[in-house]
């Protein structure tokens, strides 16, 4: 009986890259879809001074809450940690579903699964609700989201680069704990 050979470092790096670029592709798709809607509202000559006040406050809020706190401090280091885990311990299931693995949608602690799926469902519901808004409000909301997502994409690239160069994760990948044999 032969023992299986360890996966190649190239395969691990390739799967980690697929995971990261898959997450970035989701962010890019949202950015490309929302930016024209935001620009349509913000270039409208019908905006009043109070629209601009709401827009500025909303963009500042989204930059801080979504961009800085949500992405830079939490999600981006987490995705980078999961990508490092994938690079070091690749498997076919993880590799095939690498973007979902990097987002913590499977093979994660119970708490992380609840958080990741809760955010995914919550964001999906918010997208449905925001699509019902008329301009300029939809564009104003989307402008804040574009700023947050742009910050998120940049912070994800920075977190992944840091992890790739140092070989160390700056966050817990929140993997499930294997049961101990009794």
N, C-alpha and C positions, 0 to 999 in steps of 0.2 A: 504494500500500500504506500503510495507516494503522498507526501504532504504538499498541500497547495503552496505555490510560490507567492510571496508577498506581491501586492500590486505595484506596478511601476510608479516611480515618482511622477513621470510624465502624465500617466492616467489620472492620478490624484490632482495634479495641477490643472489639467484640462477640465475635469469635472468641477473643480472649485471655480474656475473661470466661467464655465457655463452657469453655475449657480449665481454668481455675482452679476454677470451680464444679463441673465434672465430677470433679476430684480431691477437692474438699471433699465431694461427694456420696458418693464411695466411703468416705471416712473416716467420714462421718456414718452411713452404712449399717452399718459395722462397730461404731461406738459404740452405735447403737440396738439392735443385736443382742446385743452382749456385756454391756452394762450390767445388764440384768435377771438374767443368769446370775451375774454377779459379786455383785450385791446379794443374790441368793438364798443364796449361800454365806456372805456376810459377815453376814447377819442370822440365820443359823442358830444355834440355842442349843446345837448339838452341837460347836461349835468349842472346841478346847482352847487353852491358853496357847501351845503350840508352833505351832499353826496361825496364831495372830496374829503370832508372831515371824517365821515364814516369809512371811506376807502383807506385813508391814512391810518386810522385807528385799527381797522381790520388787518391791514397788511402788517402793521407792527405786531399785533397780537399773534398772527399766524407765523411770522418770522420767529418770534420767541417760542411760542408753544409747540408748533409743528416742526419748524426748522431746527431750532436750537435744542429744546428739551426733548422733543419726540425723536427726531432723527439723529442729530449730532451726539447727544448724550446717551441714547438708548438703542434705537433700532440699528443705526449704522455700525457701531462696535459689535452688536450682537450678530448681525449678518456676516461681518468680517470674521468673527470667532467661529461661526458655523462653517464658513468657507474654509478656514484653516483646518477645522476638524475633518471636513470632506477631503481636503488635500492629503491629510495624514492617514485617514482611514476610509478610503473610498469603498463603495459597494455599488452594485448595479442598481439597486432600488434608489439609493441616495443619488446616484449619478443621473439616472433617468429623470428623477424629479428634483434635481438640484436646486432650482429657484425656490420651490416649496420647502425643501429641507432648510435652505439658508434663511427663509422667513419663519422657521419654527412651526410649520404646519403639520409636521409628523416627526417621530422619533425625538420627542422633547419631554420635559417634565410635565406633569399634569397641569401645573400652574401656567407654564409657558404655552401649552396647547390651548388652554382656555383664553389666555390673553391674545395670542395670535389669531385664533379663529374669531374671537370677539371683535377684534379690530377689523378683520376682513369683512365680517358681516356688517358691523357698524358703518364702515366707510361705504360699503355698497349701498346701504339704506340712505346714507347722506347724499350720495350721488343721485339717487332716484329723486329725493326731495328737492335738491338744488336745481335739477333739470326742470322742475315745475315753475321756478321763479321766472318772472319777466325781466327783461333788461330795464334799467341798468343794474338791478340787484343781483341777477345771476352773474353778470360780469364782475361786479364788485366782490362777490364771494369768491369767484374763480381767480381774481387777481391775488387775493390772499393765499389761496391754495397754490397757485403757481409759484409764489415766493417761497412758501414752505417746501414744496416739492423740489424746487431748484436747489434750495439749501440742502435738502435731504440727499439729492443726487451727488452734490459736491462733497458732502460729508461722508457719504458712502465710499466714494472714490478715495478720499483721504484715509479713511479707516482701513480699507482693503490694502492700500499702498503701505501703510504703517505695519500692518500685520504681515504682508509679504516680505518687507525688508527686514523686520525684526524676527519674524518667525514666531512671534508671541501674540496671543489675543489679549485685547484690553477689556474684554467682557467675558462673562461666563456663557458658554454655548448652550447651557441648560439642557444637557442630555439626560435621558432617563437613567435612573440608577438601576443596574441589573440586580435582580433578587439574589440574595446570598443563599448558597446551598445549605440545607439544614442537616 
